[in-house]
Amino acid sequence: MITNRIKKKIFVLGLGISGMSIALYLNKISKKIYCWDDNLKTRTKAKKSGLILTSPKKINFNEFCYLVVSPGINHQIKEPHPAIRLARKCKVKITTDLEFLEFFKKKTLIGVTGTNGKSTTTKFIEHSVSFKSSPKAFACGNIGIPFANLNLKDNSKKILVVESSSFQLDKIDKLKFDIAILLNISKDHLDWHKSMQSYIDAKLNIFRNQDENCFAVICVDDKYCKKIAKSFKKKFKSKLVTISTKQKIHDGIYVKKQKDGILINNNLSSQKIKVFSENMKFTPAEHNFQNLLATYATHFLLEKKPDNFIKSIRTMENLEHRIEFVGSLKNISFYNDSKATNIDSAITAINSLKNIFWILGGREKKGGLKGIEDKLKKIIKAYTFGESKLNFRKFLNTESIECKDFKNLKQALEAATKDAKKLKKNVNILFSPACSSFDQFKNYEERGLFFKKLVSEKMKNEK
């Protein structure tokens, strides 16, 4: 029984979506759950839900086994939250809600991580593995559905596909994934992790507790992942499966691009899967081929029928805010890529389109636009907004890109649309910010929805 595994008290710090979800879940099976959030309104709401609210300063952490913190709470900084300092002093393990997936031993756990593509791959796997097959797969984790909100009974067979961020993986203890997937690594969240090596180490925790019966899937298309795969067997126990969209792999799985689609070559089983472009509802670009390849590898390792994988592709779609086609107006096509919160994500979008009017900006991340220099040939004009507008405009001007800066997204879109109408050829207005949203929006979802609303109003008014 799960209750037998909770020997001591558990303290939940931060009652956002995931924190509230795990607190309510644990509270149903144990009376040893205590919670806290620094926000008074959140505490009031939690108390009405039957949770025990106690200031961390008023408890004895020697009585606790875990401090469960919201993924975004940084426990590595010099002056962390008082609860973290007290927990450390008493040698209490600091973790996140994902750790409690370990309670569900009979479930198949698939972990998906990477700098980019986690959400899409997680949804692709959920869709493909569940297609005309059982047991069904359920997406959860960082994708927005806390696993504690799912209907999980100990005796029911389920496959859980868990999108796992570096913030979450940085804090896992005993959690073990049956299949762990690393898609890619590029510079991101360095303000949180402080160094590239710390960021990589957090990602590698996805493999840490795996044994000889588990599988590790690594895409070797970038230098970091290639290096990790090369030394993998020296550090980890699981069986390594390498995949690639860029090179032939004699002992792994790779994609070969063809005029009418792609060919997936599985050299682990001599299996070949042809995917025709006409059957792809998602954007047929390299980043989605990487997502699809990881999905196929999972399908193969779960010993699912290849025919079901092929048929499932016909109904796979891009996720919202990921190079999402919003609509057309005369010679203009609008794309919402608000999820592009770093330069590597923006590069992926740029590589997927041509004749681009690029709208970007927000709160600049460390490194800014460095790395974009040789990817600018597809950019006709650029439009910057937000905190980064001046830095980005100056950078792009030095790279010979015509660029204007604006106070906000609405003004940038107005200007881009006006300029695009003047051209006699088809133009793609790409909103791919390469920044976090926190200067003007609550999150990338709110930012993307606002962009889509602006486009919708424009299309309606200019019919």
C-alpha positions as CSV (number, residue, x, y, z in Angstrom):
1,M,0.0,0.0,0.0
2,I,1.1,3.6,-0.7
3,T,0.3,4.6,2.8
4,N,2.9,2.2,4.1
5,R,5.6,3.9,2.1
6,I,5.0,7.3,3.8
7,K,6.9,6.6,7.1
8,K,7.4,10.2,8.2
9,K,5.8,13.6,7.5
10,I,6.0,15.4,4.1
11,F,6.1,19.1,3.7
12,V,4.9,20.7,0.5
13,L,6.3,24.2,-0.3
14,G,4.6,26.2,-3.1
15,L,0.9,25.5,-3.9
16,G,0.7,26.3,-7.6
17,I,-0.8,23.8,-10.0
18,S,1.6,20.9,-9.3
19,G,2.1,21.7,-5.6
20,M,-1.6,21.9,-4.9
21,S,-2.2,18.7,-6.9
22,I,0.4,16.6,-5.1
23,A,-0.6,18.0,-1.7
24,L,-4.3,17.1,-2.2
25,Y,-3.3,13.7,-3.5
26,L,-1.0,12.8,-0.6
27,N,-3.5,14.3,1.9
28,K,-6.1,11.7,0.8
29,I,-3.8,8.8,1.7
30,S,-1.9,10.2,4.7
31,K,-2.5,12.6,7.6
32,K,1.2,13.4,7.6
33,I,1.1,16.2,5.0
34,Y,1.8,19.8,5.8
35,C,1.9,22.7,3.4
36,W,2.9,26.3,2.9
37,D,2.8,29.0,0.3
38,D,4.1,32.6,0.8
39,N,0.9,34.0,-0.9
40,L,-1.9,34.6,1.5
41,K,-4.7,34.1,-1.1
42,T,-3.2,30.7,-2.1
43,R,-2.9,29.6,1.5
44,T,-6.6,30.6,2.1
45,K,-7.7,28.5,-0.9
46,A,-5.5,25.6,0.2
47,K,-7.0,25.7,3.7
48,K,-10.5,25.5,2.3
49,S,-9.5,22.4,0.4
50,G,-8.7,20.7,3.7
51,L,-4.9,21.0,3.7
52,I,-2.9,21.7,6.9
53,L,-1.1,25.0,6.5
54,T,1.9,25.5,8.7
55,S,4.8,28.0,8.5
56,P,8.1,26.2,7.9
57,K,9.5,28.2,10.8
58,K,7.1,26.5,13.2
59,I,7.8,22.9,12.4
60,N,10.6,20.4,13.4
61,F,12.0,19.1,10.1
62,N,13.6,16.2,11.9
63,E,10.1,14.6,11.8
64,F,9.9,14.9,7.9
65,C,11.3,12.7,5.1
66,Y,10.6,15.0,2.2
67,L,10.4,18.7,1.4
68,V,8.4,18.8,-1.9
69,V,9.0,22.1,-3.7
70,S,7.4,23.5,-6.8
71,P,9.8,22.9,-9.8
72,G,10.5,26.6,-10.3
73,I,11.7,27.2,-6.7
74,N,15.5,27.2,-6.8
75,H,17.1,25.3,-4.0
76,Q,20.6,25.9,-5.2
77,I,21.0,29.6,-4.7
78,K,23.0,31.1,-1.8
79,E,19.9,32.4,0.0
80,P,17.1,29.9,-0.7
81,H,13.7,29.8,0.9
82,P,13.8,29.4,4.8
83,A,12.1,26.0,4.4
84,I,14.9,24.8,2.2
85,R,17.6,26.0,4.7
86,L,15.8,24.2,7.6
87,A,15.3,21.0,5.6
88,R,19.0,20.9,4.7
89,K,20.0,21.4,8.3
90,C,17.9,18.4,9.2
91,K,19.1,16.4,6.1
92,V,15.6,16.2,4.7
93,K,15.5,15.2,1.0
94,I,14.3,18.0,-1.3
95,T,12.3,16.9,-4.3
96,T,9.3,17.7,-6.5
97,D,6.0,16.0,-7.2
98,L,7.5,13.7,-9.9
99,E,9.3,11.7,-7.1
100,F,6.0,10.2,-6.1
101,L,5.5,8.5,-9.4
102,E,7.8,6.0,-7.8
103,F,4.8,4.8,-5.7
104,F,3.3,3.4,-8.9
105,K,5.5,0.4,-9.4
106,K,3.1,-1.4,-11.8
107,K,3.0,1.5,-14.2
108,T,5.3,1.9,-17.2
109,L,7.1,5.2,-16.8
110,I,8.5,7.0,-19.8
111,G,10.4,10.2,-19.1
112,V,11.0,12.8,-21.8
113,T,13.5,15.6,-21.4
114,G,15.5,18.0,-23.6
115,T,15.9,21.7,-24.1
116,N,13.4,21.8,-26.9
117,G,10.6,19.5,-28.1
118,K,9.7,17.9,-24.7
119,S,6.0,18.7,-24.9
120,T,5.5,17.8,-28.5
121,T,7.3,14.5,-28.1
122,T,5.3,13.7,-24.9
123,K,2.0,14.3,-26.8
124,F,3.2,12.4,-29.9
125,I,4.1,9.3,-27.7
126,E,0.8,9.5,-25.8
127,H,-1.1,9.6,-29.1
128,S,0.9,7.0,-30.9
129,V,1.2,4.4,-28.1
130,S,-2.6,4.7,-27.3
131,F,-3.6,4.4,-31.0
132,K,-5.8,1.3,-31.3
133,S,-3.8,-0.3,-28.5
134,S,-3.7,-1.0,-24.8
135,P,-2.6,-0.3,-22.2
136,K,-3.3,3.4,-22.9
137,A,-0.7,6.1,-22.4
138,F,-1.3,9.3,-20.5
139,A,0.8,12.5,-20.8
140,C,1.6,14.3,-17.5
141,G,4.4,16.1,-15.7
142,N,5.7,19.5,-16.9
143,I,3.3,19.4,-19.8
144,G,0.6,20.9,-17.6
145,I,-1.3,17.9,-16.2
146,P,0.1,16.9,-12.8
147,F,0.2,13.1,-12.6
148,A,-1.7,13.3,-9.2
149,N,-4.7,14.6,-11.2
150,L,-4.8,11.4,-13.2
151,N,-7.0,8.5,-12.2
152,L,-4.3,6.1,-11.1
153,K,-5.2,2.8,-9.4
154,D,-2.5,0.5,-8.3
155,N,-3.9,-2.5,-10.1
156,S,-4.6,-0.8,-13.4
157,K,-2.1,-1.0,-16.3
158,K,-1.2,2.3,-17.6
159,I,1.7,3.9,-19.4
160,L,2.7,7.4,-18.1
161,V,4.6,9.7,-20.4
162,V,6.2,12.3,-18.2
163,E,7.5,15.5,-19.6
164,S,10.4,16.2,-17.2
165,S,12.1,19.7,-16.9
166,S,15.6,20.3,-15.7
167,F,14.1,21.9,-12.6
168,Q,12.2,18.7,-11.7
169,L,15.0,16.3,-12.6
170,D,17.5,18.3,-10.5
171,K,15.6,17.2,-7.4
172,I,14.7,13.5,-8.1
173,D,15.7,10.9,-5.5
174,K,14.7,7.3,-6.3
175,L,12.4,7.9,-9.3
176,K,13.2,5.4,-12.1
177,F,12.0,5.6,-15.7
178,D,11.5,2.4,-17.7
179,I,12.3,4.4,-20.8
180,A,14.1,7.7,-20.5
181,I,14.5,10.0,-23.6
182,L,17.0,12.9,-24.0
183,L,16.1,14.8,-27.2
184,N,18.7,17.6,-27.2
185,I,20.7,20.0,-25.1
186,S,21.4,23.7,-25.8
187,K,22.0,26.7,-23.5
188,D,18.9,27.5,-21.5
189,H,17.9,28.3,-17.9
190,L,21.5,29.2,-17.1
191,D,20.2,31.9,-14.8
192,W,18.7,29.1,-12.7
193,H,21.4,26.4,-13.0
194,K,24.3,28.9,-13.1
195,S,26.5,26.8,-15.4
196,M,26.1,24.7,-18.5
197,Q,27.5,21.7,-16.7
198,S,24.9,22.0,-13.9
199,Y,22.2,22.2,-16.5
200,I,23.5,19.0,-18.2
201,D,23.9,17.2,-14.9
202,A,20.2,17.9,-14.1
203,K,19.1,16.5,-17.4
204,L,21.2,13.4,-16.9
205,N,19.3,12.6,-13.7
206,I,16.7,11.1,-16.0
207,F,19.0,8.1,-16.4
208,R,20.4,8.0,-12.8
209,N,18.2,5.3,-11.3
210,Q,17.7,3.1,-14.3
211,D,18.9,-0.5,-14.2
212,E,19.8,-3.1,-16.8
213,N,16.2,-3.7,-17.7
214,C,15.6,0.0,-18.6
215,F,16.2,1.8,-21.9
216,A,17.8,5.2,-22.5
217,V,17.0,6.9,-25.8
218,I,19.4,9.7,-26.8
219,C,19.3,11.8,-30.0
220,V,22.9,12.5,-31.0
221,D,22.2,15.5,-33.3
222,D,23.9,18.0,-31.1
223,K,27.4,18.1,-29.6
224,Y,26.3,17.7,-26.0
225,C,24.2,14.7,-26.5
226,K,26.7,13.1,-28.8
227,K,29.3,13.4,-26.0
228,I,26.9,12.0,-23.4
229,A,26.1,9.0,-25.6
230,K,29.8,8.3,-26.2
231,S,30.5,7.9,-22.5
232,F,27.0,6.7,-21.4
233,K,28.0,3.1,-20.6
234,K,30.7,4.3,-18.1
235,K,28.1,6.2,-16.0
236,F,24.7,4.4,-16.4
237,K,23.3,0.9,-16.3
238,S,20.4,1.1,-18.8
239,K,20.5,-0.1,-22.4
240,L,21.4,2.8,-24.8
241,V,19.5,3.4,-28.0
242,T,20.8,6.2,-30.2
243,I,18.7,8.1,-32.7
244,S,19.4,10.8,-35.3
245,T,17.8,13.0,-37.9
246,K,21.2,14.0,-39.3
247,Q,23.4,10.9,-39.6
248,K,23.3,7.2,-40.4
249,I,23.6,5.0,-37.2
250,H,24.6,1.4,-37.8
251,D,23.5,0.3,-34.3
252,G,20.6,2.7,-33.7
253,I,17.6,4.4,-35.4
254,Y,17.8,7.2,-37.9
255,V,15.8,9.2,-40.4
256,K,16.6,9.6,-44.1
257,K,14.8,12.4,-45.8
258,Q,13.2,11.7,-49.2
259,K,11.4,13.8,-51.8
260,D,8.0,12.5,-50.8
261,G,8.6,12.1,-47.0
262,I,11.0,10.4,-44.7
263,L,12.3,6.8,-44.2
264,I,12.9,5.6,-40.6
265,N,15.7,3.1,-40.6
266,N,15.8,0.8,-37.5
267,N,19.1,-1.0,-37.5
268,L,18.2,-2.7,-34.2
269,S,15.6,-4.8,-36.0
270,S,16.2,-4.2,-39.8
271,Q,12.8,-2.5,-39.8
272,K,12.1,0.4,-42.2
273,I,9.1,2.7,-41.9
274,K,8.1,5.0,-44.7
275,V,6.2,8.2,-43.7
276,F,4.7,10.2,-46.6
277,S,4.6,14.0,-46.4
278,E,1.0,14.0,-47.4
279,N,0.2,12.1,-44.2
280,M,1.9,14.6,-41.9
281,K,-0.5,17.1,-40.2
282,F,2.4,18.5,-38.2
283,T,5.0,20.8,-39.6
284,P,7.4,18.6,-41.7
285,A,10.6,20.0,-40.3
286,E,13.8,18.6,-38.7
287,H,12.7,19.3,-35.1
288,N,9.4,17.4,-35.6
289,F,11.3,14.5,-37.3
290,Q,13.3,14.3,-34.1
291,N,10.1,14.2,-32.0
292,L,8.7,11.6,-34.3
293,L,11.8,9.5,-34.2
294,A,11.8,9.5,-30.4
295,T,8.1,8.5,-30.6
296,Y,8.9,5.6,-33.0
297,A,11.8,4.4,-30.7
298,T,9.4,4.3,-27.8
299,H,6.8,2.5,-29.9
300,F,9.5,-0.1,-30.9
301,L,10.8,-0.6,-27.3
302,L,7.3,-1.1,-26.0
303,E,6.9,-3.8,-28.7
304,K,3.9,-2.1,-30.3
305,K,2.7,-2.8,-33.8
306,P,4.5,-0.7,-36.5
307,D,1.3,-0.5,-38.5
308,N,-0.4,1.3,-35.6
309,F,2.5,3.8,-35.5
310,I,2.2,4.6,-39.2
311,K,-1.6,5.0,-38.9
312,S,-1.3,7.2,-35.8
313,I,0.8,9.8,-37.7
314,R,-2.2,10.8,-39.8
315,T,-3.7,12.4,-36.7
316,M,-0.6,13.8,-35.0
317,E,-0.7,17.6,-34.8
318,N,1.6,20.4,-33.7
319,L,0.9,21.6,-30.1
320,E,-0.4,25.1,-29.5
321,H,2.3,27.8,-29.5
322,R,4.9,25.5,-31.4
323,I,5.2,26.9,-34.9
324,E,1.4,26.9,-35.0
325,F,-0.3,28.0,-38.2
326,V,-2.8,30.7,-37.1
327,G,-4.2,31.8,-40.4
328,S,-3.7,33.7,-43.7
329,L,-4.5,37.2,-44.9
330,K,-3.9,37.9,-48.6
331,N,-0.2,37.1,-49.2
332,I,0.6,36.6,-45.5
333,S,0.6,33.5,-43.4
334,F,0.9,33.9,-39.6
335,Y,2.7,31.5,-37.3
336,N,2.6,31.5,-33.5
337,D,5.8,30.1,-31.9
338,S,5.4,31.7,-28.5
339,K,7.0,28.5,-26.9
340,A,10.3,29.6,-28.4
341,T,11.7,31.0,-25.1
342,N,15.4,30.7,-26.2
343,I,17.4,31.3,-29.4
344,D,17.7,27.6,-30.3
345,S,13.9,27.2,-30.4
346,A,13.7,30.3,-32.6
347,I,16.3,28.9,-34.9
348,T,14.2,25.7,-35.3
349,A,11.2,27.8,-36.4
350,I,13.3,29.9,-38.8
351,N,14.7,26.7,-40.4
352,S,11.1,25.5,-40.9
353,L,9.9,28.5,-43.0
354,K,11.1,30.9,-45.7
355,N,10.4,34.6,-46.6
356,I,10.1,35.5,-42.9
357,F,9.1,38.7,-41.2
358,W,10.4,37.8,-37.7
359,I,8.7,39.2,-34.6
360,L,10.8,38.7,-31.4
361,G,11.4,40.0,-28.0
362,G,10.6,39.8,-24.3
363,R,12.9,39.3,-21.4
364,E,16.3,38.5,-22.8
365,K,18.1,35.3,-21.8
366,K,21.8,34.9,-21.2
367,G,23.6,34.9,-24.6
368,G,20.8,36.8,-26.3
369,L,20.7,36.1,-30.0
370,K,24.2,34.6,-30.3
371,G,24.1,31.5,-32.5
372,I,21.6,33.0,-35.0
373,E,24.3,34.7,-37.2
374,D,24.4,32.1,-40.0
375,K,20.6,31.4,-39.9
376,L,19.4,34.8,-41.0
377,K,19.2,34.3,-44.8
378,K,15.5,33.5,-44.6
379,I,14.7,36.7,-42.7
380,I,13.4,39.6,-44.8
381,K,12.7,42.0,-41.9
382,A,12.6,41.8,-38.1
383,Y,10.5,43.5,-35.5
384,T,11.5,43.6,-31.8
385,F,9.5,44.5,-28.7
386,G,9.7,44.4,-24.9
387,E,12.7,44.6,-22.6
388,S,15.1,43.2,-25.3
389,K,13.9,45.4,-28.2
390,L,16.9,47.8,-28.4
391,N,19.6,45.1,-27.8
392,F,18.0,42.8,-30.4
393,R,17.5,45.6,-32.9
394,K,21.2,46.7,-32.6
395,F,22.4,43.0,-32.9
396,L,20.3,42.4,-36.0
397,N,21.2,45.7,-37.7
398,T,24.9,44.7,-37.3
399,E,24.0,41.5,-39.1
400,S,22.5,43.5,-42.0
401,I,18.9,42.7,-41.1
402,E,16.5,45.5,-41.4
403,C,14.9,45.8,-38.0
404,K,12.5,48.1,-36.2
405,D,11.8,48.2,-32.4
406,F,8.4,48.6,-30.7
407,K,7.0,49.0,-27.2
408,N,4.8,45.9,-27.4
409,L,3.7,42.9,-29.5
410,K,0.6,44.6,-30.9
411,Q,2.6,47.4,-32.4
412,A,5.2,45.0,-33.8
413,L,2.5,42.9,-35.5
414,E,0.8,46.0,-36.9
415,A,4.1,47.1,-38.5
416,A,5.0,43.6,-39.8
417,T,1.6,43.1,-41.4
418,K,1.7,46.6,-43.0
419,D,5.2,45.9,-44.5
420,A,4.3,42.4,-45.6
421,K,1.3,43.6,-47.6
422,K,3.6,45.7,-49.8
423,L,5.4,42.7,-51.1
424,K,4.2,40.9,-54.2
425,K,5.3,37.5,-52.9
426,N,4.0,35.2,-50.1
427,V,5.4,36.1,-46.7
428,N,5.4,34.2,-43.4
429,I,5.0,36.4,-40.3
430,L,6.7,34.3,-37.6
431,F,6.2,35.2,-33.9
432,S,9.2,33.4,-32.3
433,P,10.3,35.5,-29.4
434,A,13.6,33.8,-28.4
435,C,12.9,35.3,-24.9
436,S,11.0,34.5,-21.8
437,S,7.6,36.3,-21.6
438,F,7.9,37.7,-18.1
439,D,8.4,41.3,-19.0
440,Q,4.8,41.8,-20.3
441,F,3.0,38.4,-19.9
442,K,2.4,35.8,-17.2
443,N,3.8,33.0,-19.3
444,Y,4.4,31.9,-22.9
445,E,0.8,30.5,-23.2
446,E,-0.7,33.9,-22.4
447,R,1.7,35.6,-24.8
448,G,0.8,33.1,-27.6
449,L,-2.9,33.5,-27.0
450,F,-2.6,37.2,-27.2
451,F,-0.8,37.0,-30.5
452,K,-3.5,34.7,-31.9
453,K,-6.2,37.1,-30.7
454,L,-4.5,40.0,-32.5
455,V,-4.2,37.9,-35.7
456,S,-7.8,36.8,-35.5
457,E,-9.0,40.4,-35.1
458,K,-6.9,41.5,-38.0
459,M,-8.2,38.8,-40.3
460,K,-11.8,39.5,-39.3
461,N,-11.4,43.3,-39.8
462,E,-9.6,43.1,-43.1
463,K,-11.8,40.5,-44.9
